[in-house]
């Protein structure tokens, strides 16, 4: 007789309260008395280690019988004592048939939702592939909750995608965005995330205003530690105008290697974060094919944070194609997970360091950068939640691409039912 676990639910619980976990078996014709479960906290133990040097860890936490709910469904009650991941092992007739994990979160984190997103990507409106609408649908099919289209020099492609996607669904969101560049000097790539207006338009159309503002910055700021003050002043001008437009100013790929040098001088990186000139750092950026730049960005961020500076992070693909067959692009391999109340809260959540940057090679190997609390929860979701969630999103994306209103509503209900079953918060 083939005996296994079909499903365990919910997978996320509130901490510091007793709740019920359900286990659905693949075979209903089993002996309930032979079925046992062990739930073990992984960080803050509820059972102390013994005084003996050699201990049997497998027996330190006892297995418990399960309640028989009928038709192959069983349950167990457990008191989740702390915010952390819990190991769940299930035995049948003395043999372990399932080993998985569940998670408990404190009330403040329970009030937030996890949003998978990409803050830097391109379409055929600049140097990418696919229209803004096509790209947005492809991101949804991969399990993303939001994107910002950030075409080079252009703000309108993000508005184009917004106009098509955001009128079809409330379950996937396209933010305004652009990759802001210089005109006439320097070499700047700065992300305007969710700004209400374009900074590129100012740079492209009003040379006199831009120059006068840069001269003001040069006059009133101390640049004595920098070898190229005007370059830094230009970046400050861009960041200030993103903020004036109520956007999030993101420092893009500072250690991207191009033209035989890094995108930004180390001294300038340090200066901008010492002076709070940016809202977030693209600490993981896919244009870095070797990993060298991402590693340098992360290390320098750690150095700055050890000196007391706050540096919020995002991860982005800088994707120019959503073709998974293209090995040179990192679509769906580098991205951000943001913990926010809703879509409107995402920009503030990023600035408040409630986001983590992700780099992954498959569904099991992840590199996560950000605050420990959010990062460890994100790792759990990456393994246990997002692979299944993406399957639902793929159906939703097809309905969006077809602009099939009835199918969109049906797939959204399926997605929300899945979330209600997964999250008991």
C-alpha positions in Angstrom: 0.0 0.0 0.0 1.4 3.3 -1.1 1.3 5.7 1.9 2.3 9.4 1.7 1.4 12.9 2.6 -0.6 14.8 0.0 -0.7 18.2 1.6 0.0 20.0 4.9 -1.9 23.2 5.6 -1.9 25.9 6.7 1.8 26.6 6.4 2.1 30.0 8.1 0.7 30.7 11.5 0.5 33.4 14.2 3.1 33.0 16.9 2.3 32.7 20.6 -1.0 30.9 20.3 -2.3 27.3 19.9 -3.5 26.5 16.4 -4.5 23.5 14.3 -2.4 21.9 11.5 -4.0 19.6 9.0 -2.5 16.7 7.1 -4.1 15.1 4.1 -2.9 11.7 3.2 -2.6 10.2 -0.3 -4.3 7.0 0.9 -7.5 7.0 3.0 -7.2 3.3 3.9 -4.5 3.6 6.5 -4.4 2.7 10.2 -4.8 6.0 12.1 -3.1 4.5 15.2 0.2 4.1 13.2 0.3 7.8 12.2 2.5 10.2 14.2 3.7 13.8 13.9 6.6 15.8 15.4 6.8 19.6 15.3 10.1 21.0 16.2 11.1 24.7 16.5 14.4 25.4 14.7 15.7 28.6 16.4 14.2 29.0 19.9 14.0 25.5 21.3 11.1 24.5 23.6 13.0 21.4 24.9 16.5 21.9 26.3 19.5 19.8 25.3 20.4 17.1 27.7 23.5 17.2 29.9 24.9 14.2 28.1 27.6 14.8 25.5 26.0 12.3 23.1 22.2 12.7 22.7 19.7 11.3 20.3 18.3 14.4 18.6 15.6 12.5 16.8 14.1 11.5 20.1 14.5 14.8 21.9 11.2 16.0 20.6 8.5 13.3 20.9 6.2 12.2 18.2 2.5 12.7 18.9 -0.6 10.9 17.6 -2.8 12.7 15.1 -6.5 13.4 15.3 -8.5 11.5 12.7 -10.9 13.9 10.8 -12.0 11.2 8.4 -11.5 10.5 4.7 -7.7 10.7 5.0 -7.6 14.0 6.7 -5.8 14.3 10.1 -5.0 17.2 12.4 -2.7 18.2 15.3 -2.8 21.1 17.7 0.4 23.0 18.4 1.4 26.0 20.4 3.7 28.2 18.2 5.9 29.8 20.9 8.0 32.1 18.7 8.4 33.6 15.3 10.5 31.1 13.4 10.5 28.1 11.1 9.3 24.7 12.5 10.3 21.3 11.2 7.5 18.9 10.7 8.1 15.1 10.4 5.4 12.5 9.9 5.8 8.8 10.7 3.7 5.9 9.7 4.4 2.5 11.3 7.7 3.8 12.7 9.0 5.1 9.3 9.4 8.8 8.4 7.2 9.4 5.3 7.3 13.2 5.2 9.7 16.0 6.3 8.7 19.6 5.6 8.5 23.0 7.3 5.9 25.5 8.5 6.4 29.0 9.9 5.0 31.3 12.6 5.1 35.1 12.5 4.6 37.7 15.2 1.5 39.9 14.9 3.2 42.9 13.2 4.5 40.6 10.4 1.2 38.8 10.2 -0.4 42.1 9.2 1.9 42.3 6.2 1.8 40.4 2.9 4.7 39.2 0.9 5.0 40.7 -2.6 7.5 39.3 -5.2 8.6 42.0 -7.6 11.2 43.4 -10.0 12.1 47.1 -9.8 14.3 47.3 -12.9 13.4 45.8 -16.3 13.0 46.8 -20.0 10.7 46.3 -22.9 10.8 46.9 -26.7 10.1 50.6 -26.0 13.8 50.9 -25.3 16.3 48.0 -25.8 14.3 45.0 -24.5 12.0 42.4 -26.1 8.2 42.4 -25.9 5.7 45.1 -25.4 5.0 46.5 -21.9 1.8 44.5 -21.8 3.5 41.3 -23.0 6.3 41.7 -20.5 3.9 42.3 -17.6 2.0 39.2 -18.5 5.2 37.1 -18.6 6.2 38.4 -15.2 2.8 37.4 -13.8 3.1 34.0 -15.3 6.4 33.5 -13.3 4.7 34.3 -10.0 5.4 38.0 -9.6 3.0 40.3 -7.7 4.4 43.6 -9.1 6.9 45.1 -11.5 8.1 48.5 -12.5 8.9 49.0 -16.1 12.0 51.1 -16.3 12.9 51.6 -19.9 15.9 53.7 -20.8 15.2 57.5 -21.0 11.4 56.7 -21.1 8.6 57.0 -18.5 5.6 56.4 -20.8 6.1 52.6 -21.3 5.3 52.1 -17.6 2.2 54.2 -18.0 1.3 52.1 -21.1 1.5 48.9 -19.1 -0.4 50.4 -16.1 -3.2 51.4 -18.4 -3.6 47.8 -19.7 -2.8 45.7 -16.7 -4.1 47.7 -13.7 -7.6 48.0 -15.3 -7.8 44.2 -15.7 -6.8 43.0 -12.3 -6.2 44.0 -8.7 -4.0 41.0 -8.0 -1.0 42.1 -10.0 0.3 45.6 -10.2 2.5 47.6 -12.5 4.3 50.6 -10.9 5.4 53.7 -12.8 9.1 53.7 -13.5 12.1 54.7 -15.7 15.8 54.3 -15.8 17.1 57.9 -15.6 20.2 58.8 -17.7 22.4 61.8 -18.2 22.5 64.2 -21.1 25.8 65.6 -22.1 28.0 64.4 -19.2 28.7 61.5 -16.9 27.3 58.0 -17.2 24.2 57.6 -15.0 21.8 54.8 -14.4 19.3 55.6 -11.6 15.9 54.0 -11.1 12.9 56.2 -10.6 10.5 53.8 -8.9 6.9 54.9 -8.8 7.6 58.6 -9.3 4.5 60.6 -10.4 6.4 62.2 -13.2 9.5 61.7 -15.4 12.9 63.0 -14.5 14.3 62.0 -17.9 11.9 64.5 -19.4 13.4 67.3 -17.4 17.0 66.2 -18.3 16.1 65.9 -22.0 14.2 69.2 -22.4 15.6 71.8 -20.0 19.4 72.1 -20.1 19.6 75.5 -18.4 17.5 74.4 -15.4 19.5 71.2 -15.0 22.8 73.1 -15.1 21.6 75.8 -12.7 20.4 73.2 -10.2 23.7 71.3 -10.4 25.6 74.5 -9.7 23.5 75.1 -6.6 24.3 71.6 -5.4 28.0 72.2 -6.1 27.9 75.5 -4.1 26.0 74.2 -1.0 27.4 70.7 -0.6 30.9 69.7 0.5 32.5 67.5 -2.1 36.1 67.8 -0.8 36.4 63.9 -0.5 35.5 63.3 -4.1 37.6 63.5 -7.3 34.6 64.2 -9.5 32.2 66.5 -7.7 30.1 67.3 -10.7 29.4 63.6 -11.3 28.1 63.3 -7.7 26.1 66.5 -8.0 24.4 65.2 -11.1 23.4 62.0 -9.3 22.1 64.1 -6.4 20.0 66.2 -8.8 18.4 63.1 -10.2 17.7 61.6 -6.8 16.2 64.8 -5.5 13.9 65.1 -8.5 12.7 61.5 -8.1 11.9 62.3 -4.5 10.1 65.5 -5.5 7.9 63.3 -7.7 7.2 61.1 -4.7 9.3 58.2 -6.1 11.8 55.9 -4.6 15.4 56.8 -5.8 17.3 53.5 -6.3 21.0 53.5 -6.9 21.4 51.0 -9.8 24.2 48.5 -10.1 27.1 50.6 -8.8 29.7 47.9 -9.3 28.6 46.9 -12.8 31.8 46.5 -14.9 31.5 48.5 -18.1 34.0 50.3 -20.4 36.8 48.8 -18.3 35.7 50.3 -15.0 32.9 50.0 -12.4 29.8 52.0 -12.9 30.5 54.2 -9.8 33.6 55.1 -7.9 33.8 53.6 -4.5 34.4 57.0 -2.9 31.2 58.2 -4.6 29.2 55.2 -3.3 30.3 56.0 0.2 29.6 59.7 -0.1 26.1 59.2 -1.3 25.1 56.8 1.5 26.8 59.0 4.1 24.6 61.9 3.0 21.4 59.9 2.5 21.1 60.7 -1.2 19.3 57.5 -2.2 16.4 55.5 -0.8 17.5 52.0 -1.8 20.5 50.1 -3.2 20.2 47.7 -6.1 22.4 45.3 -4.1 21.6 42.4 -6.5 21.7 43.4 -10.1 21.5 41.0 -13.0 23.7 43.0 -15.4 26.5 41.6 -13.3 27.1 38.2 -15.0 30.1 37.1 -12.9 28.8 37.9 -9.4 31.8 40.1 -8.7 29.8 43.3 -8.7 27.0 42.0 -6.6 29.5 40.7 -4.1 31.3 44.0 -3.9 28.1 45.9 -3.5 27.0 43.7 -0.6 30.4 43.9 1.1 30.6 47.7 0.9 27.0 47.9 2.2 28.0 45.8 5.2 30.9 48.1 5.9 28.7 51.2 5.7 26.0 49.6 7.9 28.7 48.7 10.5 29.3 52.5 10.7 25.7 53.2 11.4 24.4 54.1 7.9 21.0 52.8 6.8 20.9 51.2 3.3 17.7 49.6 2.2 17.9 47.0 -0.6 16.2 45.7 -3.7 17.2 43.0 -6.1 16.4 43.3 -9.8 16.9 41.5 -13.0 17.5 44.5 -15.3 15.9 42.0 -17.7 15.8 42.8 -21.4 13.9 39.6 -22.2 11.6 37.2 -20.4 12.7 34.3 -22.6 13.7 31.6 -20.2 15.9 30.1 -23.0 18.1 33.1 -23.0 21.0 32.2 -20.7 22.4 35.8 -20.7 19.4 37.3 -18.9 18.3 36.7 -15.4 14.6 37.1 -15.6 13.0 35.5 -12.5 16.4 34.7 -11.0 17.1 38.1 -9.4 14.2 40.0 -7.8 12.8 41.5 -4.6 10.4 40.3 -1.9 8.7 43.2 -0.1 6.6 42.9 3.1 3.9 45.5 2.9 0.3 46.1 3.9 -0.8 46.4 0.2 0.4 47.6 -3.1 0.3 51.2 -2.1 2.6 50.5 0.9 5.3 48.8 -1.3 7.4 52.0 -1.9 7.4 52.9 1.7 8.1 49.3 2.7 11.3 49.4 0.5 12.5 52.6 2.1 11.7 51.2 5.6 13.9 48.2 4.9 11.0 45.7 4.8 12.4 44.3 1.5 15.0 41.7 0.7 17.0 41.1 -2.5 17.0 37.6 -3.9 19.4 35.8 -6.3 18.5 32.2 -7.1 19.6 29.5 -9.5 16.6 27.1 -9.0 13.8 26.4 -6.6 16.1 25.3 -3.8 19.3 27.5 -3.9 18.8 31.1 -2.9 21.0 34.0 -1.8 19.1 36.5 0.2 20.3 40.0 1.3 18.5 42.2 3.8 17.4 42.2 7.4 17.6 38.8 9.0 14.0 38.7 10.2 12.5 39.3 6.7 15.2 37.3 4.9 14.6 34.1 6.9 10.9 34.3 6.3 11.5 35.0 2.6 13.7 31.9 2.3 10.8 29.8 3.7 8.4 31.3 1.2 10.8 30.8 -1.7 10.9 27.1 -1.0 7.4 26.3 0.3 5.1 29.0 -1.2 6.3 30.5 -4.4 6.7 27.4 -6.6 3.0 26.5 -6.1 1.9 30.1 -6.2 3.5 30.4 -9.7 1.4 27.6 -11.0 -1.8 29.6 -10.2 -0.2 32.8 -11.5 0.5 31.2 -14.8 -3.2 30.6 -15.4 -4.0 34.1 -14.2 -1.4 35.5 -16.7 -2.9 33.6 -19.6 -6.3 35.1 -18.8 -4.8 38.5 -18.6 -3.0 38.1 -21.9 -6.3 37.0 -23.5 -8.1 39.8 -21.7 -10.7 37.2 -20.7 -12.6 39.0 -17.9 -14.5 35.8 -16.8 -11.3 33.7 -16.7 -9.4 36.5 -14.9 -12.1 36.5 -12.1 -12.0 32.7 -11.9 -8.2 32.5 -11.6 -8.1 35.3 -9.1 -10.5 33.3 -6.9 -8.3 30.3 -7.1 -5.3 32.3 -6.2 -7.0 33.9 -3.2 -8.4 30.5 -2.0 -4.8 29.1 -2.2 -3.5 32.0 -0.1 -6.3 31.6 2.5 -5.3 27.9 2.8 -1.6 28.6 3.1 -1.6 31.6 5.5 -3.5 31.2 8.8 -2.8 34.8 9.7 
